[in-house]
């Protein structure tokens, strides 16, 4: 039934245009049919499109950054410093203790809640409600950990309804390690109307880093601010609209001179079936295009150290997730996805992106990798790049 409805709508899209829908009673979405948006489909390659044309490009597999409101992002990147990353992991004992705190049942409960919203479309009231829930959940985690005196969370507002969420764990310096995921979802067939549970894209990444954040706050050293670096967790709004939320955040960071040493994006962490059907071993996909090579190399080391499954190199193209915003701003960024890109979830952007297709065991592997990375880099001395950091 769901597929037949989607197929019918797809067939009718030339005649039934979202631009003619001014108000949807259930969701109070107001579209502006004549508004144009400047998108970037490759470095320096831009074009003006309507909102309907944005979704048509997405349905045809074209990714892009909507730079209408962020044309200056990356204008100071020539001043970006070169960052050197560790050669090996050195915090095995601490990470092992924290890894024991990771719970699949928490990820499942959080994902069930997140997918209960009709959609998390960033221009909808549902999208606002879901981002409110993310902020409430993050604050509850902080409270449960007894970390309110040092750790804090706040919303990052945008010009659309859904806000981004940022949790900050202050360290001994302003050098910052960022872990990100996008909290919005979309149904590319009439986004303002149809359901978009977004279980894998990117509910899975959202709850993966939520659980990592919860486990990390079991470290007294982290909560007490003894890590050399500040740690932030980001839940971005409006990734599906062209990386809008993350662009706004990293433009703000760039303009204020924030010192971001590393950013890891977790987008789609739960689907493995196509990998297994292809006779391939379960693995995590380490993206190798449009990423920082040094950070990416260290992530492979982290996977080998802390995960029970291997990594596989894969590519996803320009602007395929929010790490691209950090990269454009001049910050080292990386992206790890659930599999080789060709085996990733075929159900995304539809009513059928549901929990039933996902593996929480696989999501746990992503959590192990993310926890290992954020702890290793949180306690890494970026200020002394003259040494072989692997010897520490």
Steps between C-alpha positions, in 0.01 A plus 500: 500500500775741588693433183192526281413834658853626441492375142170673436629825640818470297296453183289803586783732598506686165132584553488524880766742606596577857522866403117517472459387861500817705382360832475145631262492794668208680844649483452871431762506224508811284699483178625795298462392136695786342803492728830402341793328668868502408642148512854368456521156337881488486774733624432834332213366286178681587149551362173661605203266549151499646421287802319250282808472281711432810289193578505390137880510505503299822262240354743466210789438739663843479643629829573866560557773754236773512724804539230767466558626854863389537682624189805602703551163671865407457616850409772487768605140449837607355587582860406150619776322688630154417398250768705192580316198639623209716677204345344250738246468781627545856185513715394137482435450872281809535309432179444136598337608825274748323410257221343275762248779562364495143151348485314390187170527686554874544559548129189298419279691743628834374455399137145382565422844641676686222316308226164558671490853361306511172804663341803691618489726194683814600229744387225324692353520847590132535860591429488759778346249739760235422787746553342603830500134599868460408591800716289367789663157469850647499421708807358194675821307428701786652275506806512123546881515489507774763698713258289818500778708657733453204321350201223689322274481196334771297299546186647671196205682340446538128265694275288186457308317774739221598803598706836326528626376837852536639630332817830629637745328735759768581863391511822673598523686168275638230629245250187304415411151382154477342281191459199559273184346359195652334168474678267594213332263258327544167264326262608613155147443369319811632718570807242717673231231497624142502640311796877486536592274793868531407607203711833455325533846343595630741314376805766231533786750513305726734445229759849355450667822609238552772610171653868588458435831676328317787782247534769769484350684796583197714859626492567721801806645328288602201220650710749683724657668197835325522514415129748725316234577238138609504256241364176585322215285374289650221155395379447697180176628358424509128775278362250375243440855375863540397705482823330816622531453876862393503596777259346758730688360799838472333465841340444635851806310623712621211397863547569488875835326457403175671783244509347172381767231477282215374140430399349154448158457339282195572227479234328161452649246741252212507446321167704192402270275296625590151857447616415153625291421191802586286708246691715771654606514867319740728714815525491874549546721196778756532442779251816601310387784273463862613632418849817567699746219422681516834183478706366226273817296544473527878135394487608178330740444789218561748274249322777240511557566870146529634257330258420134442458549125738641236487821300462530126587803290216657304399829337181703511564810287484872571283634785370156593463588869573766761875436521514694171399818683785463748742425219394804300553716809858373515460245778629140470198275458416137432198281438431139590189329361340159555662320204657545162285771342358270233358275772341776709133510592263512198200602713611851591292810416178295489225390737684167521816617677406296805668340800418148381780517243772603746753316714563640847807278523640691204406832654687390811814459289463859381456606861817315601695670223359844583566461871856388436565789264354773718685380809833458322476844338348664804814411695745561214746790520449679170728783612820299454514371145880483506491162671404163364168488681483123468788467746308659788 
